[in-house]
Amino acid sequence: MTDPSPSERAPVAGAPPAAIVVGAGVAGLVAARELVLQGYTVRVLEADAVAGGQVRAHEVAGIRLDSGAESFATRGGIVRDYLARLDLEHRIVSPDDRGAWLHSAEDRAARLPAVSLLGIPSAPLAADVVSIVGRRDAWRGMLDTVLPGPVGAKSATVGELVRRRMGDGILEKLVAPVVEGIHSRHPDDLPLGAVPGLAHHLLRENSLGRAVARLRIDAPAGSLVAGLEGGMSVLVEALLAELDRFGVPVHYGTRVAEVHDDRVVLATDDPDHDGEQLEGRVVVAAPGLVGAGTRTATHLVTLVVDADALGGRDALAEAPRGTGVLVARGSSVRARALTHLTAKWEWVRTAAHGREVLRLSYEHDATVDQAREDAGRLLGFALPAASVVGSTVTTWHRAGRIEASGSIPIVGEQVAGTGLAAIIDHTQRTMKELQP
């Protein structure tokens, strides 16, 4: 691990100021590292017994896997640059390039269009688009080629842009399942700025489809997301090692009852210590502690499947649905998406020793049996109960978006939006404003 440059560690005269970071998810750990590099004496308070938030690991059938985020968006190079600062650039890996599939509202499986971005097709009349949306909606999408470039360029959301240029059919049947599978929200709720360059290339190319083609040329298949060998939790381990190197303590099992800009009030079951206060510049990185955004839950079911229990077939190993399947609303399948982890990531395939690993996501509670049945329908063949040799069900709660206001800095997806790129970028910018 390289030492920070003099420009990273600002000199501080006299006693260093104190800072308290509430929350040890990625945002909290990044914030703590930035603060100590600026000269603060930092401590981190975490209510849970482990750090990482939604970037953690768990073990399923003896395989160490990500229990939350398993990749990051490569746009802008933000995450890659940060990983390089942590000497993790050599651990960055790309997913398999065989692509994903879509399970339609009519319960039909089809490959996602070869040249598309978040499901937005470059050529609406291409056969792989028509097979999903139908010829009528595909022809409506072709209106994009004759509309002036400025039409839709000032849209607030991706959904508004696609609807204006390509119509409701392509939006709901193709774009929405992809966006919901990746960003856990409808395109009408995804800011257009979340797709850097899309509005710019729309004006430049005078067509949304051609803008998508240009962006895909600049970022070829397989380069839009990346992961870390060993899992995204490697990032958390590296950040914790950095904090340990700088002498920053992380206090686990420490609940905070109140936050103020210069102190926190601890919550405890011990009446003798209830109301204990810690003083310092406070940064909140704990979703839901500040603000009243709506909380949502995502349920992830991980299945480890033994091919021998499938009668010795190697159908799963052949990745019948590429790296996974996104599910359109209206389908009889309850899962929102399936990721075939052993098809997507070589490091998972190596760690699985011949077994196959699937992960399904749900908006509502799900059981292992439900996931097994859904996986069979999405993959095209039944998975008997005996084929599942390991499983876990993990639930993540997300606090809804809020507008950051007041004197207490807030970091994390609650204010930055989803994705490591947004969280790291926002956290670094926010911490720079706290120069001692």
KOLDREN-443407 format. One record per residue (C-alpha): residue number from 1; x, y, z. Coordinates in steps of 0.2 Angstrom, whole numbers. Layout:
BEGIN
+------+-------+-------+-------+
| loro |    xx |    yy |    zz |
+------+-------+-------+-------+
|  NUM |     X |     Y |     Z |
...
+------+-------+-------+-------+
***
This chain:
BEGIN
+------+-------+-------+-------+
| loro |    xx |    yy |    zz |
+------+-------+-------+-------+
|    1 |     0 |     0 |     0 |
|    2 |     8 |    17 |    -5 |
|    3 |     9 |    31 |     7 |
|    4 |    -2 |    46 |     3 |
|    5 |     6 |    60 |    -6 |
|    6 |    10 |    77 |     3 |
|    7 |    -5 |    84 |    -7 |
|    8 |   -17 |    71 |     0 |
|    9 |   -12 |    73 |    18 |
|   10 |   -14 |    92 |    23 |
|   11 |    -3 |    98 |    36 |
|   12 |   -12 |   103 |    52 |
|   13 |    -5 |   115 |    65 |
|   14 |    -8 |   112 |    83 |
|   15 |   -20 |    98 |    89 |
|   16 |   -29 |    89 |    75 |
|   17 |   -48 |    92 |    75 |
|   18 |   -59 |    77 |    79 |
|   19 |   -72 |    69 |    67 |
|   20 |   -85 |    56 |    70 |
|   21 |   -92 |    45 |    55 |
|   22 |  -108 |    37 |    59 |
|   23 |  -109 |    21 |    48 |
|   24 |   -96 |     9 |    41 |
|   25 |  -103 |     6 |    24 |
|   26 |   -93 |    10 |     9 |
|   27 |   -98 |    29 |    10 |
|   28 |   -93 |    29 |    29 |
|   29 |   -76 |    21 |    26 |
|   30 |   -72 |    32 |    11 |
|   31 |   -77 |    47 |    21 |
|   32 |   -66 |    42 |    36 |
|   33 |   -51 |    39 |    25 |
|   34 |   -53 |    56 |    16 |
|   35 |   -55 |    65 |    33 |
|   36 |   -39 |    57 |    41 |
|   37 |   -29 |    61 |    25 |
|   38 |   -35 |    79 |    28 |
|   39 |   -28 |    79 |    46 |
|   40 |   -43 |    74 |    57 |
|   41 |   -43 |    62 |    71 |
|   42 |   -57 |    51 |    66 |
|   43 |   -67 |    37 |    74 |
|   44 |   -81 |    27 |    65 |
|   45 |   -97 |    21 |    74 |
|   46 |  -106 |     6 |    66 |
|   47 |  -122 |    -1 |    74 |
|   48 |  -119 |   -18 |    66 |
|   49 |  -106 |   -31 |    70 |
|   50 |   -97 |   -30 |    53 |
|   51 |   -93 |   -16 |    41 |
|   52 |   -97 |   -14 |    23 |
|   53 |  -116 |   -11 |    22 |
|   54 |  -122 |   -18 |     6 |
|   55 |  -104 |   -23 |     0 |
|   56 |  -101 |   -38 |    11 |
|   57 |   -97 |   -56 |     9 |
|   58 |  -105 |   -72 |    15 |
|   59 |  -102 |   -91 |    13 |
|   60 |  -113 |  -102 |     4 |
|   61 |  -109 |  -121 |     2 |
|   62 |   -91 |  -116 |     6 |
|   63 |   -90 |  -103 |    -7 |
|   64 |   -86 |   -85 |    -2 |
|   65 |   -98 |   -74 |   -12 |
|   66 |  -104 |   -56 |   -12 |
|   67 |  -120 |   -55 |    -2 |
|   68 |  -124 |   -38 |    -9 |
|   69 |  -116 |   -28 |   -23 |
|   70 |  -106 |   -39 |   -35 |
|   71 |  -100 |   -26 |   -48 |
|   72 |   -98 |    -8 |   -51 |
|   73 |  -101 |     4 |   -66 |
|   74 |   -86 |     8 |   -75 |
|   75 |   -92 |    25 |   -82 |
|   76 |   -81 |    40 |   -79 |
|   77 |   -67 |    29 |   -72 |
|   78 |   -72 |    35 |   -54 |
|   79 |   -72 |    18 |   -46 |
|   80 |   -57 |    11 |   -56 |
|   81 |   -46 |    27 |   -51 |
|   82 |   -51 |    25 |   -32 |
|   83 |   -47 |     6 |   -33 |
|   84 |   -30 |    11 |   -40 |
|   85 |   -27 |    22 |   -25 |
|   86 |   -30 |     7 |   -14 |
|   87 |   -18 |    -4 |   -25 |
|   88 |   -32 |   -14 |   -30 |
|   89 |   -32 |   -11 |   -49 |
|   90 |   -24 |   -28 |   -52 |
|   91 |   -39 |   -36 |   -45 |
|   92 |   -52 |   -28 |   -57 |
|   93 |   -60 |   -41 |   -68 |
|   94 |   -72 |   -40 |   -82 |
|   95 |   -88 |   -51 |   -84 |
|   96 |   -90 |   -64 |   -97 |
|   97 |   -96 |   -56 |  -113 |
|   98 |  -110 |   -68 |  -118 |
|   99 |  -123 |   -56 |  -112 |
|  100 |  -140 |   -57 |  -103 |
|  101 |  -157 |   -62 |  -108 |
|  102 |  -175 |   -55 |  -105 |
|  103 |  -190 |   -64 |   -99 |
|  104 |  -205 |   -55 |  -106 |
|  105 |  -222 |   -51 |   -98 |
|  106 |  -228 |   -65 |  -110 |
|  107 |  -216 |   -77 |  -102 |
|  108 |  -205 |   -79 |  -117 |
|  109 |  -186 |   -78 |  -116 |
|  110 |  -176 |   -68 |  -128 |
|  111 |  -158 |   -62 |  -129 |
|  112 |  -156 |   -43 |  -125 |
|  113 |  -152 |   -33 |  -141 |
|  114 |  -134 |   -35 |  -146 |
|  115 |  -131 |   -16 |  -147 |
|  116 |  -141 |    -7 |  -133 |
|  117 |  -138 |     3 |  -118 |
|  118 |  -149 |     0 |  -103 |
|  119 |  -161 |    -9 |  -115 |
|  120 |  -162 |     6 |  -127 |
|  121 |  -159 |    -1 |  -144 |
|  122 |  -148 |     7 |  -157 |
|  123 |  -159 |    -1 |  -171 |
|  124 |  -177 |    -3 |  -166 |
|  125 |  -181 |   -14 |  -181 |
|  126 |  -167 |   -26 |  -178 |
|  127 |  -174 |   -44 |  -176 |
|  128 |  -168 |   -45 |  -158 |
|  129 |  -178 |   -30 |  -154 |
|  130 |  -194 |   -35 |  -163 |
|  131 |  -194 |   -52 |  -155 |
|  132 |  -196 |   -43 |  -138 |
|  133 |  -207 |   -28 |  -142 |
|  134 |  -216 |   -33 |  -157 |
|  135 |  -216 |   -25 |  -175 |
|  136 |  -229 |   -12 |  -171 |
|  137 |  -219 |    -5 |  -156 |
|  138 |  -203 |    -7 |  -166 |
|  139 |  -209 |     4 |  -180 |
|  140 |  -214 |    17 |  -167 |
|  141 |  -197 |    17 |  -161 |
|  142 |  -191 |    21 |  -178 |
|  143 |  -199 |    38 |  -176 |
|  144 |  -183 |    42 |  -167 |
|  145 |  -173 |    43 |  -183 |
|  146 |  -184 |    57 |  -191 |
|  147 |  -186 |    67 |  -175 |
|  148 |  -175 |    82 |  -173 |
|  149 |  -161 |    79 |  -161 |
|  150 |  -166 |    92 |  -148 |
|  151 |  -183 |    83 |  -145 |
|  152 |  -181 |    75 |  -128 |
|  153 |  -164 |    81 |  -125 |
|  154 |  -169 |    91 |  -109 |
|  155 |  -179 |    76 |  -102 |
|  156 |  -177 |    75 |   -83 |
|  157 |  -177 |    56 |   -83 |
|  158 |  -172 |    41 |   -95 |
|  159 |  -190 |    36 |   -96 |
|  160 |  -196 |    53 |  -102 |
|  161 |  -182 |    53 |  -115 |
|  162 |  -186 |    35 |  -122 |
|  163 |  -204 |    38 |  -121 |
|  164 |  -203 |    54 |  -132 |
|  165 |  -192 |    47 |  -145 |
|  166 |  -196 |    28 |  -146 |
|  167 |  -213 |    26 |  -137 |
|  168 |  -221 |    17 |  -123 |
|  169 |  -219 |     0 |  -130 |
|  170 |  -200 |     0 |  -131 |
|  171 |  -199 |     9 |  -114 |
|  172 |  -210 |    -3 |  -104 |
|  173 |  -206 |   -20 |  -113 |
|  174 |  -187 |   -18 |  -115 |
|  175 |  -179 |    -3 |  -106 |
|  176 |  -189 |    -4 |   -90 |
|  177 |  -184 |   -22 |   -86 |
|  178 |  -166 |   -18 |   -89 |
|  179 |  -166 |    -2 |   -79 |
|  180 |  -176 |   -10 |   -64 |
|  181 |  -164 |   -25 |   -64 |
|  182 |  -148 |   -14 |   -64 |
|  183 |  -154 |     2 |   -54 |
|  184 |  -169 |    -5 |   -44 |
|  185 |  -180 |     9 |   -51 |
|  186 |  -191 |    12 |   -66 |
|  187 |  -183 |    23 |   -80 |
|  188 |  -196 |    37 |   -75 |
|  189 |  -186 |    38 |   -59 |
|  190 |  -169 |    37 |   -66 |
|  191 |  -161 |    54 |   -69 |
|  192 |  -155 |    57 |   -87 |
|  193 |  -138 |    62 |   -79 |
|  194 |  -136 |    44 |   -73 |
|  195 |  -131 |    39 |   -91 |
|  196 |  -117 |    51 |   -94 |
|  197 |  -115 |    57 |  -112 |
|  198 |  -132 |    51 |  -118 |
|  199 |  -140 |    68 |  -120 |
|  200 |  -124 |    75 |  -128 |
|  201 |  -123 |    61 |  -141 |
|  202 |  -142 |    63 |  -144 |
|  203 |  -139 |    81 |  -150 |
|  204 |  -123 |    76 |  -159 |
|  205 |  -131 |    62 |  -169 |
|  206 |  -149 |    68 |  -170 |
|  207 |  -155 |    51 |  -165 |
|  208 |  -156 |    42 |  -148 |
|  209 |  -152 |    25 |  -157 |
|  210 |  -137 |    32 |  -165 |
|  211 |  -132 |    40 |  -148 |
|  212 |  -133 |    23 |  -141 |
|  213 |  -122 |    15 |  -155 |
|  214 |  -109 |    29 |  -152 |
|  215 |  -108 |    26 |  -133 |
|  216 |  -107 |     7 |  -136 |
|  217 |   -92 |    10 |  -148 |
|  218 |   -84 |    20 |  -135 |
|  219 |   -88 |     7 |  -121 |
|  220 |   -89 |   -10 |  -130 |
|  221 |   -99 |   -25 |  -123 |
|  222 |   -92 |   -31 |  -106 |
|  223 |   -84 |   -14 |  -102 |
|  224 |   -99 |    -6 |   -94 |
|  225 |   -97 |   -15 |   -77 |
|  226 |   -83 |   -23 |   -69 |
|  227 |   -79 |   -33 |   -53 |
|  228 |   -65 |   -38 |   -41 |
|  229 |   -57 |   -55 |   -41 |
|  230 |   -63 |   -62 |   -24 |
|  231 |   -79 |   -51 |   -24 |
|  232 |   -83 |   -33 |   -21 |
|  233 |   -80 |   -35 |    -2 |
|  234 |   -62 |   -34 |    -6 |
|  235 |   -64 |   -16 |    -7 |
|  236 |   -71 |   -15 |    11 |
|  237 |   -56 |   -26 |    17 |
|  238 |   -44 |   -14 |     9 |
|  239 |   -53 |     2 |    16 |
|  240 |   -53 |    -6 |    34 |
|  241 |   -34 |   -10 |    32 |
|  242 |   -31 |     8 |    27 |
|  243 |   -40 |    15 |    42 |
|  244 |   -31 |     3 |    53 |
|  245 |   -15 |     9 |    46 |
|  246 |   -19 |    27 |    50 |
|  247 |   -25 |    22 |    68 |
|  248 |   -43 |    25 |    65 |
|  249 |   -54 |    14 |    76 |
|  250 |   -71 |     7 |    70 |
|  251 |   -83 |     4 |    85 |
|  252 |   -95 |   -10 |    81 |
|  253 |  -111 |   -13 |    89 |
|  254 |  -112 |     6 |    93 |
|  255 |  -129 |    13 |    90 |
|  256 |  -132 |    32 |    89 |
|  257 |  -148 |    40 |    95 |
|  258 |  -145 |    58 |    90 |
|  259 |  -133 |    67 |    78 |
|  260 |  -128 |    85 |    79 |
|  261 |  -115 |    94 |    69 |
|  262 |  -103 |    94 |    83 |
|  263 |  -108 |    78 |    93 |
|  264 |  -117 |    62 |    93 |
|  265 |  -128 |    55 |   107 |
|  266 |  -126 |    36 |   109 |
|  267 |  -140 |    24 |   112 |
|  268 |  -137 |     9 |   124 |
|  269 |  -147 |    -4 |   134 |
|  270 |  -136 |     1 |   149 |
|  271 |  -146 |    15 |   159 |
|  272 |  -129 |    20 |   167 |
|  273 |  -122 |    25 |   150 |
|  274 |  -138 |    30 |   141 |
|  275 |  -136 |    47 |   133 |
|  276 |  -117 |    46 |   132 |
|  277 |  -110 |    59 |   120 |
|  278 |   -95 |    59 |   109 |
|  279 |   -89 |    76 |   102 |
|  280 |   -82 |    80 |    85 |
|  281 |   -86 |    85 |    67 |
|  282 |  -100 |    73 |    63 |
|  283 |  -103 |    65 |    46 |
|  284 |  -118 |    54 |    44 |
|  285 |  -116 |    38 |    33 |
|  286 |  -130 |    28 |    40 |
|  287 |  -145 |    27 |    29 |
|  288 |  -161 |    32 |    38 |
|  289 |  -153 |    41 |    52 |
|  290 |  -156 |    58 |    45 |
|  291 |  -171 |    62 |    34 |
|  292 |  -188 |    52 |    32 |
|  293 |  -186 |    44 |    15 |
|  294 |  -196 |    29 |    11 |
|  295 |  -187 |    13 |    15 |
|  296 |  -188 |    -1 |     2 |
|  297 |  -182 |   -19 |     3 |
|  298 |  -172 |   -30 |    -9 |
|  299 |  -172 |   -49 |    -6 |
|  300 |  -158 |   -59 |   -13 |
|  301 |  -158 |   -78 |   -14 |
|  302 |  -142 |   -87 |   -18 |
|  303 |  -142 |  -105 |   -24 |
|  304 |  -127 |  -117 |   -26 |
|  305 |  -132 |  -131 |   -38 |
|  306 |  -124 |  -148 |   -41 |
|  307 |  -125 |  -154 |   -59 |
|  308 |  -124 |  -172 |   -53 |
|  309 |  -141 |  -170 |   -45 |
|  310 |  -147 |  -164 |   -62 |
|  311 |  -144 |  -181 |   -69 |
|  312 |  -126 |  -177 |   -74 |
|  313 |  -132 |  -164 |   -87 |
|  314 |  -120 |  -149 |   -90 |
|  315 |  -134 |  -138 |   -96 |
|  316 |  -131 |  -125 |   -83 |
|  317 |  -112 |  -125 |   -86 |
|  318 |  -116 |  -120 |  -104 |
|  319 |  -125 |  -105 |   -98 |
|  320 |  -142 |  -107 |  -107 |
|  321 |  -147 |   -89 |  -103 |
|  322 |  -130 |   -81 |  -104 |
|  323 |  -124 |   -71 |   -88 |
|  324 |  -142 |   -70 |   -82 |
|  325 |  -160 |   -65 |   -85 |
|  326 |  -170 |   -49 |   -82 |
|  327 |  -188 |   -51 |   -79 |
|  328 |  -202 |   -39 |   -86 |
|  329 |  -216 |   -34 |   -76 |
|  330 |  -232 |   -44 |   -79 |
|  331 |  -223 |   -60 |   -80 |
|  332 |  -229 |   -75 |   -70 |
|  333 |  -211 |   -76 |   -63 |
|  334 |  -209 |   -67 |   -46 |
|  335 |  -191 |   -64 |   -47 |
|  336 |  -185 |   -47 |   -54 |
|  337 |  -169 |   -54 |   -61 |
|  338 |  -157 |   -70 |   -61 |
|  339 |  -138 |   -68 |   -61 |
|  340 |  -129 |   -84 |   -66 |
|  341 |  -113 |   -80 |   -56 |
|  342 |  -103 |   -94 |   -62 |
|  343 |  -106 |   -89 |   -80 |
|  344 |  -103 |   -71 |   -77 |
|  345 |   -87 |   -71 |   -66 |
|  346 |   -72 |   -83 |   -69 |
|  347 |   -67 |   -81 |   -51 |
|  348 |   -83 |   -88 |   -45 |
|  349 |   -82 |  -102 |   -57 |
|  350 |   -65 |  -107 |   -51 |
|  351 |   -71 |  -106 |   -33 |
|  352 |   -86 |  -116 |   -36 |
|  353 |   -76 |  -132 |   -41 |
|  354 |   -89 |  -138 |   -54 |
|  355 |  -105 |  -132 |   -45 |
|  356 |  -116 |  -118 |   -52 |
|  357 |  -120 |  -102 |   -43 |
|  358 |  -136 |   -93 |   -46 |
|  359 |  -143 |   -77 |   -38 |
|  360 |  -161 |   -71 |   -39 |
|  361 |  -168 |   -54 |   -33 |
|  362 |  -185 |   -50 |   -27 |
|  363 |  -195 |   -35 |   -21 |
|  364 |  -205 |   -46 |    -9 |
|  365 |  -201 |   -60 |     3 |
|  366 |  -195 |   -75 |    -6 |
|  367 |  -190 |   -93 |    -1 |
|  368 |  -177 |  -105 |    -7 |
|  369 |  -191 |  -116 |   -15 |
|  370 |  -198 |  -101 |   -24 |
|  371 |  -181 |   -96 |   -30 |
|  372 |  -178 |  -113 |   -36 |
|  373 |  -194 |  -114 |   -46 |
|  374 |  -191 |   -97 |   -53 |
|  375 |  -174 |  -101 |   -58 |
|  376 |  -180 |  -117 |   -67 |
|  377 |  -193 |  -107 |   -77 |
|  378 |  -180 |   -93 |   -82 |
|  379 |  -167 |  -106 |   -87 |
|  380 |  -179 |  -117 |   -97 |
|  381 |  -178 |  -133 |   -86 |
|  382 |  -183 |  -139 |   -69 |
|  383 |  -171 |  -138 |   -54 |
|  384 |  -175 |  -152 |   -42 |
|  385 |  -174 |  -149 |   -24 |
|  386 |  -160 |  -161 |   -22 |
|  387 |  -149 |  -151 |   -35 |
|  388 |  -148 |  -137 |   -22 |
|  389 |  -133 |  -140 |   -11 |
|  390 |  -132 |  -123 |    -3 |
|  391 |  -143 |  -108 |    -1 |
|  392 |  -145 |   -91 |     8 |
|  393 |  -158 |   -78 |     8 |
|  394 |  -152 |   -60 |    11 |
|  395 |  -163 |   -45 |    14 |
|  396 |  -156 |   -27 |    11 |
|  397 |  -166 |   -12 |    17 |
|  398 |  -163 |     5 |     7 |
|  399 |  -168 |    22 |    14 |
|  400 |  -176 |    33 |     0 |
|  401 |  -168 |    48 |    -8 |
|  402 |  -168 |    64 |     2 |
|  403 |  -161 |    81 |    -1 |
|  404 |  -145 |    85 |     9 |
|  405 |  -148 |   100 |    19 |
|  406 |  -143 |   108 |    36 |
|  407 |  -126 |   108 |    44 |
|  408 |  -123 |    89 |    46 |
|  409 |  -114 |    82 |    30 |
|  410 |  -123 |    66 |    24 |
|  411 |  -115 |    53 |    12 |
|  412 |  -121 |    37 |     4 |
|  413 |  -134 |    32 |    -8 |
|  414 |  -148 |    41 |     2 |
|  415 |  -141 |    57 |    -6 |
|  416 |  -129 |    52 |   -19 |
|  417 |  -140 |    39 |   -28 |
|  418 |  -136 |    20 |   -31 |
|  419 |  -120 |    13 |   -37 |
|  420 |  -102 |    14 |   -30 |
|  421 |   -97 |    27 |   -43 |
|  422 |  -110 |    39 |   -37 |
|  423 |  -107 |    36 |   -19 |
|  424 |   -88 |    37 |   -20 |
|  425 |   -88 |    53 |   -30 |
|  426 |  -101 |    61 |   -19 |
|  427 |   -92 |    56 |    -3 |
|  428 |   -75 |    63 |    -9 |
|  429 |   -82 |    79 |   -15 |
|  430 |   -92 |    82 |     2 |
|  431 |   -77 |    78 |    12 |
|  432 |   -66 |    91 |     3 |
|  433 |   -78 |   104 |     9 |
|  434 |   -73 |    99 |    27 |
|  435 |   -55 |   105 |    26 |
|  436 |   -50 |   109 |    44 |
+------+-------+-------+-------+
***
